[in-house]
Amino acid sequence: MTSGAQLGIDIMVPAFGDGALVRETVGSVLAQRDPHWRLTVIDDGVGGGLEAWLTEQGDERVRYLANPTRLGINRNFQRCVDEAAADLVVLLGSDDRLLPDFVGRVRDVAAQCPEAAFIHTGAVVIGDDGQVATTLVDRVKRLTKLPAGAADRERGWQLTGGEPLAASLLGGNWMYFPSVAFRRDPLRRHGFREGYDIVLDLDLYLRILADGGRAVLFTEPGIEYRRHAASLSSATADTGSRFDEERAYFAEAAEMMTAAGWPRAARAARVHWTSRLHAVAKMSALLAARRWRPAGTMLRGAIATKPPARTTGGR
């Protein structure tokens, strides 16, 4: 077993230029009680004063990389994977914040569970103002989350995997991606497939699980996850493109789960009820605003039984 003292964490931040929120994110890393981390900010936008500000922090564990041309969310995430070198890798959102004990807790449980391919620490959800927020999406996440037994709750985490975890995630992806610490080897082996921006996290979890990977799930949160209207998922939900991507992916996931011999997970992929309910909720708001065309798109997405025509890249 690898000792906790030997494990380091690469915290990778896929950013898009400078701003107050990305500086808050960096500050939360600098404030970690456990010093065994390295921070890399990979800028896919116009950096402004970000590089200079990071240099001013005077911490040799912090580095700044700028993409020579814009890569987009999927490929910038993949560059984060490619640049990581530590045993554990976190892809932290550029508007999220680590809680002060995140690194220490992750390193400790990673040493105890060398078989875990990834560790989900969970999140406190905050709004634009940085205060704790509660949304319908997050209430649904709590309802669909895989429950922990009494012994696991007392210990603070559970080790799980296989079809139960896959089926639970396909019923509703309740994981907060920036709160996940991955082992570098399975993360690099699977990586992010081109063509998916909204479900790239779910796709990664499922491919790792289907390959035999297991996961540690914390019962107490490790990060503050910022949810606001400017997010990619919120913007694409209003246009319907989010649901087109999800429908295409769930059809593929059903085939993947069937090939893995997981019928319950395959059925959850075919039904994908939380995605359909999300489309219905968006449709109601669009109807109230008399946005007839996008409302029709939402309706088709909610009742469709076949995926849309789609071409996706591969790795």
C-alpha positions in Angstrom: 0.0 0.0 0.0 1.2 3.5 -0.8 1.5 5.6 2.3 -0.3 8.9 2.5 3.0 10.7 2.9 4.1 9.5 -0.6 0.9 10.6 -2.4 0.8 14.0 -4.1 -2.1 15.7 -5.8 -2.1 17.7 -9.1 -4.9 20.2 -9.0 -5.6 21.2 -12.6 -7.8 24.3 -13.2 -9.1 24.6 -16.8 -9.6 28.3 -16.9 -10.9 30.9 -19.4 -9.0 34.1 -18.7 -8.6 36.1 -15.6 -11.3 37.2 -13.1 -12.2 37.4 -9.4 -13.7 33.8 -9.3 -10.6 32.1 -10.7 -8.5 34.0 -8.1 -10.8 32.7 -5.4 -10.3 29.2 -6.7 -6.5 29.6 -6.5 -6.8 31.1 -3.0 -8.7 28.0 -1.8 -5.8 25.8 -3.0 -3.2 28.0 -1.4 -5.1 27.8 1.9 -4.9 23.9 2.0 -3.7 22.6 5.4 -1.9 19.7 3.7 1.0 21.1 1.6 1.3 18.0 -0.7 -0.2 19.5 -3.8 0.7 21.3 -7.1 -1.6 23.7 -8.9 -1.6 24.1 -12.7 -3.9 26.7 -14.3 -4.4 26.0 -18.0 -5.8 29.1 -19.7 -8.0 28.6 -22.7 -8.9 32.3 -23.0 -7.3 35.7 -22.8 -5.2 35.6 -19.7 -5.2 39.3 -18.8 -3.2 39.7 -15.6 -3.7 36.1 -14.4 -0.2 34.8 -15.1 1.4 37.8 -13.4 -0.9 37.5 -10.4 -0.1 33.8 -10.0 3.6 34.6 -10.2 3.1 37.2 -7.4 1.9 34.5 -5.1 5.5 33.4 -4.8 4.7 29.7 -4.5 6.8 27.3 -6.6 3.9 24.8 -6.5 1.9 27.0 -8.8 2.3 27.2 -12.6 0.4 28.8 -15.5 0.0 27.4 -19.0 -1.7 29.1 -21.8 -3.1 27.4 -24.9 -1.7 28.9 -28.1 -5.2 28.5 -29.7 -8.5 28.0 -28.1 -9.2 24.3 -27.5 -12.8 24.4 -26.1 -13.9 22.8 -22.9 -13.4 19.1 -23.8 -9.9 19.5 -25.2 -8.8 21.8 -22.5 -9.9 19.2 -19.9 -7.9 16.6 -21.9 -4.8 18.9 -21.8 -5.2 19.0 -18.0 -5.1 15.2 -18.0 -2.1 15.1 -20.3 -0.1 17.7 -18.2 -0.8 16.0 -14.8 2.1 14.0 -13.3 1.1 13.3 -9.6 -0.5 10.1 -8.3 -3.8 11.9 -7.8 -5.4 14.4 -10.2 -8.3 16.9 -9.6 -9.9 18.9 -12.3 -11.2 21.9 -10.3 -13.6 24.3 -11.9 -12.3 27.9 -12.2 -15.2 29.2 -10.1 -15.2 26.5 -7.4 -13.4 26.4 -4.1 -11.7 23.7 -2.1 -12.5 23.4 1.5 -9.3 23.7 3.6 -9.0 19.9 4.5 -9.7 18.6 0.9 -6.1 17.6 0.1 -5.5 16.0 3.5 -8.7 13.9 3.4 -8.2 12.8 -0.2 -4.6 11.7 0.4 -5.5 9.8 3.6 -8.3 7.8 2.0 -6.4 7.2 -1.2 -3.6 5.6 0.9 -6.2 3.4 2.7 -7.9 2.4 -0.6 -5.3 1.8 -3.3 -7.9 -0.1 -5.3 -10.0 3.1 -5.7 -9.7 4.6 -9.2 -11.4 7.8 -8.1 -12.6 9.5 -5.0 -15.8 11.7 -4.9 -15.7 14.1 -2.0 -19.0 15.8 -2.7 -19.8 19.5 -2.5 -21.5 22.4 -0.7 -23.4 24.3 -3.5 -22.9 28.0 -3.6 -24.3 30.7 -5.8 -22.8 33.7 -7.6 -22.4 35.5 -4.3 -20.5 32.7 -2.7 -23.3 31.9 -0.2 -24.8 28.5 0.2 -27.6 27.9 -2.4 -30.2 25.2 -2.9 -31.5 24.5 -6.4 -33.9 21.9 -7.8 -31.0 20.2 -9.6 -29.2 19.7 -6.3 -32.3 18.5 -4.5 -32.7 15.8 -7.2 -29.0 14.9 -6.9 -29.5 14.2 -3.2 -32.5 12.0 -4.0 -30.6 9.9 -6.6 -27.3 9.6 -4.7 -26.2 6.1 -3.8 -26.9 5.7 -0.1 -24.3 4.8 2.5 -24.7 2.3 5.3 -24.5 3.2 9.0 -20.9 1.9 9.3 -19.8 3.9 6.2 -21.5 7.0 7.5 -19.7 6.7 10.8 -16.3 6.1 9.0 -17.0 9.0 6.7 -16.8 7.2 3.3 -17.7 4.1 1.4 -15.9 2.0 -1.2 -18.1 0.9 -4.0 -18.3 0.3 -7.8 -19.7 -2.0 -10.4 -23.3 -2.0 -11.6 -24.8 -0.5 -8.4 -22.8 2.7 -8.8 -23.2 2.8 -12.6 -27.0 2.3 -12.4 -27.2 5.0 -9.7 -25.3 7.5 -11.9 -27.3 6.7 -14.9 -30.5 7.3 -12.9 -29.2 10.8 -12.2 -25.6 12.0 -12.3 -25.3 13.2 -8.7 -21.5 13.5 -8.6 -19.9 17.0 -8.6 -17.1 16.6 -11.1 -14.7 19.2 -9.6 -14.9 17.3 -6.3 -13.4 14.1 -7.8 -9.8 13.1 -7.3 -8.7 10.5 -9.9 -5.8 8.1 -9.9 -3.6 9.3 -12.7 -3.3 5.9 -14.5 -7.0 5.2 -15.1 -7.6 8.8 -15.8 -5.0 8.9 -18.6 -6.0 5.5 -19.9 -9.6 6.6 -20.4 -9.5 10.4 -20.8 -12.1 12.5 -22.3 -13.7 11.6 -25.7 -14.2 14.3 -28.2 -17.8 15.2 -29.0 -19.1 15.3 -25.4 -19.1 18.5 -23.4 -22.1 18.1 -21.1 -21.7 14.4 -20.2 -17.9 14.2 -20.4 -17.8 13.5 -16.7 -20.4 10.8 -16.6 -18.8 9.1 -19.6 -15.5 9.0 -17.8 -17.0 7.6 -14.6 -18.8 4.8 -16.5 -15.9 3.8 -18.7 -13.7 3.5 -15.6 -16.3 1.5 -13.7 -16.9 -0.8 -16.7 -13.2 -1.4 -16.8 -13.3 -2.7 -13.2 -12.5 0.6 -11.4 -13.9 1.3 -7.9 -14.7 4.5 -6.2 -14.6 6.0 -2.7 -17.6 8.2 -1.8 -17.2 10.7 1.0 -20.2 11.4 3.2 -19.0 15.0 4.0 -18.3 17.6 1.3 -14.8 18.5 0.1 -15.4 21.5 -2.1 -17.7 24.5 -2.6 -19.3 24.1 -6.1 -20.6 27.2 -7.7 -23.9 27.0 -9.6 -24.9 30.0 -11.6 -26.8 30.9 -14.8 -23.6 31.5 -16.8 -22.5 27.9 -16.6 -22.2 25.8 -19.8 -24.8 23.4 -18.6 -27.4 26.1 -17.9 -26.8 27.8 -21.2 -27.1 24.7 -23.3 -30.2 23.6 -21.4 -32.1 26.6 -22.6 -31.3 25.9 -26.3 -31.9 22.1 -26.1 -28.5 21.1 -27.3 -27.8 19.7 -23.9 -30.6 17.2 -24.2 -29.6 16.2 -27.7 -26.1 15.4 -26.4 -27.6 13.5 -23.5 -30.0 11.5 -25.7 -27.1 10.4 -28.0 -24.9 9.5 -25.0 -27.5 7.5 -23.1 -28.1 5.3 -26.2 -24.4 4.6 -26.3 -24.2 4.1 -22.6 -27.0 1.5 -22.7 -25.0 -0.5 -25.2 -21.9 -0.1 -23.0 -23.7 -1.4 -19.9 -25.2 -4.3 -21.8 -21.7 -5.3 -23.0 -20.6 -5.1 -19.4 -23.4 -7.5 -18.4 -25.1 -4.9 -16.3 -28.9 -5.0 -17.3 -30.1 -2.7 -14.5 -27.6 0.0 -15.5 -28.5 -0.5 -19.2 -32.2 0.0 -18.4 -31.4 3.2 -16.4 -29.5 4.5 -19.4 -32.5 3.8 -21.7 -35.0 5.5 -19.4 -32.7 8.4 -18.3 -35.6 9.8 -16.3 -33.9 12.7 -14.6 -32.8 14.1 -18.0 -36.3 13.8 -19.3 -37.7 15.6 -16.2 -35.1 18.3 -16.6 -36.3 18.9 -20.2 -40.0 19.0 -19.0 -39.1 21.6 -16.4 -37.3 23.7 -18.9 -40.2 23.4 -21.4 -42.6 24.7 -18.8 -40.5 27.8 -18.3 -40.1 28.4 -22.0 -43.9 28.1 -22.5 -44.5 30.7 -19.8 -42.1 33.0 -21.7 -43.8 32.2 -25.0 -40.6 30.8 -26.5 -42.5 28.3 -28.6 -39.7 26.8 -30.8 -37.3 26.0 -28.0 -40.2 24.6 -25.9 -41.0 22.3 -28.8 -37.4 21.1 -28.8 -37.6 20.4 -25.1 -40.8 18.4 -25.6 -39.3 16.3 -28.3 -36.3 15.6 -26.1 -38.5 14.6 -23.2 -40.6 12.0 -25.1 -38.0 10.8 -27.7 -37.3 7.1 -27.7 -34.5 7.3 -30.3 -31.2 9.3 -30.1 -30.6 12.2 -32.5 -28.3 11.7 -35.4 -24.8 12.5 -34.1 -21.2 12.1 -35.0 -18.7 11.9 -32.1 -15.0 11.7 -32.1 -13.1 9.1 -30.2 -9.9 8.6 -28.4 
